Amino acid sequence: MDVIVIDTPQLGDRSYLVHDGTVGLVIDPQRDTDRVEAAAREAGVTITHVAETHLHNDYITGGPELAKAHAAKYLVNAADAVQFEREAITDGQAVRVGSLTVKAVATPGHTHTHLSFIVDDGEQQAVFSGGSLLYGSVGRTDLVAEADTVGLTHDQYASVRRLVAEARQDAALFPTHGFGSFCSSGPATGAASSTVGEQVTANHALTDPDEDHFVQELIANLSAYPSYYAHMGARNAKGPGPADLTVPESVDPAELTRRLHDGEWVVDLRRRVAFASNHLKGSVSFEYGRGSNFTTYVGWVLPWERKLTLVGSHDDVEKAIRDLSRIGIDSPDAAVGTEPQALASDAAVASYPRVGWDGLLAGRGESDTVLDVRRADEFTASHVAGAVNVPVHQLLARMDEVPAGRLWVHCGSGYRAGVAASLLQRAGRDVVHLDARFGDADAAGVQLAGVQREKAKPEKAQTGARAAPFSGRV
């Protein structure tokens, strides 16, 4: 048995190709299935089966299209109400994939119909746990409905115990979520690999002997999640079509100028440093780059199903189109280029100051406001004394709550603040982008407040994980 990891760090998820050297099973494929197909070609294996652990809330699946393209059997829980052809599978059912045995285990919690898969080749075992058992934590339980959250959290507690009881302790663990995904909950370790046995001793869902305490603690620590999640489950149940990853012909200068004038959403992909110094007036900054959470924040912040025009280099536009397709934002237009005035010579350009914490200390006026655009839980833990909190994902809806006057906008790293500063300037506000890490504010001499200032919390030790018994390839 070999397991190939197809990593999607932009969303914090992983898909897997597990094979015996001849035939393979793909688990939880993302919509851009060409990556999986390339991995299969390189490994010299035929995709005969595709499986979903659950109907995903955080991305559009590529399962139906991948199964169709390869005439593969598509394993989906029989209890899922779907509108596409599938091979219904139920709890305890085993399927042969070449020399591998794939057993479905019902693990409700992340969703009501969640399945995990235990794959065995007679010598080694691997567990594909989707949004159930993660590295150091479990999948969040509040994505189905508020009324179901408590019950699903109890289910999650029982499910992970059942899963580790049915699997071998040395079985390699391969979750879909937990690598930065908002589908994760709790203190995930950030480990690259793990085994079932390691999680038994390190995962709070398995070490907490008090089920009620676990349920209360998990729910209390759930934070906000992207609004576009509300659209993913329905699309996945319907059976999404293939992704269109082509880069469209560049919008001409006159048309781009019109779109800016009419208030359409023009998304600048350049680095936030470049945007702050010179950009098309009315455009908004969503810096593209690995680790930037570009996809998450475009889907979370901007109005859903509005036409987007992407502005940036051909490479960034091409990659952004792929990333956005994974959450169902299809076929955006593009203006390819990195010089704003060359893209729309008749359009106005704009800029705003970009400073660090020293700039705030030196330049803040008495009537100015520090605007913190982090999530509410982050603000509660610690914030700049006297700051106002409006999370960036709520900013468009709460623009009238933002105080008048000059705004010094910050977040945790500078990325969300760049998005917020551009939205505020687009709305006619006077902004300064505080492009600095919040963790450096105290040392810079900025006065802080919040629970962590009143009572320091001890750091919780995070247990690392040794390499799983597979040389997974990315």
Salt bridges, closest charged atoms under 4 A:
ASP2 OD2 - HIS19 NE2 3.57
ASP2 OD2 - ARG473 NH1 2.94
ASP7 OD1 - ARG14 NE 3.75
ASP13 OD1 - HIS177 ND1 2.62
ASP28 OD1 - HIS56 NE2 3.24
ASP32 OD2 - ARG35 NE 2.98
ASP32 OD2 - ARG322 NH1 2.94
ASP32 OD2 - ARG326 NH2 2.69
ASP34 OD2 - ARG322 NH2 2.84
GLU37 OE2 - HIS70 NE2 2.76
GLU52 OE1 - HIS56 NE2 2.92
ASP58 OD2 - HIS177 ND1 3.67
GLU65 OE2 - LYS68 NZ 3.70
ASP91 OD1 - ARG162 NH2 3.05
ASP142 OD1 - ARG140 NE 2.68
ASP148 OD2 - HIS112 NE2 2.91
GLU166 OE1 - LYS103 NZ 2.92
GLU166 OE2 - ARG162 NE 2.90
ASP170 OD1 - ARG168 NE 3.05
GLU198 OE2 - ARG466 NH1 2.85
ASP208 OD2 - HIS213 ND1 2.59
GLU211 OE2 - HIS154 ND1 2.69
GLU255 OE2 - ARG258 NH2 2.69
GLU255 OE2 - ARG259 NE 2.81
ASP262 OD2 - ARG258 NH1 2.69
ASP262 OD1 - HIS261 ND1 3.31
GLU264 OE2 - ARG258 NH2 3.12
ASP268 OD2 - ARG270 NH2 2.95
GLU287 OE1 - ARG272 NH1 3.00
ASP315 OD2 - LYS319 NZ 3.18
ASP316 OD2 - ARG271 NH1 3.61
ASP323 OD1 - ARG326 NH1 2.86
ASP330 OD1 - ARG31 NH1 2.63
ASP330 OD2 - ARG235 NH2 3.74
ASP333 OD2 - ARG259 NH1 2.87
ASP333 OD1 - LYS307 NZ 3.85
ASP372 OD2 - ARG374 NH2 2.76
ASP372 OD2 - HIS410 NE2 3.48
ASP377 OD1 - ARG375 NE 3.05
GLU378 OE1 - ARG375 NH1 3.52
GLU378 OE1 - ARG416 NH1 2.85
GLU401 OE1 - ARG398 NH2 2.94
ASP430 OD2 - ARG406 NE 3.78
ASP435 OD1 - ARG272 NE 2.95
ASP435 OD2 - ARG354 NE 2.67
ASP442 OD2 - ARG453 NH1 2.95
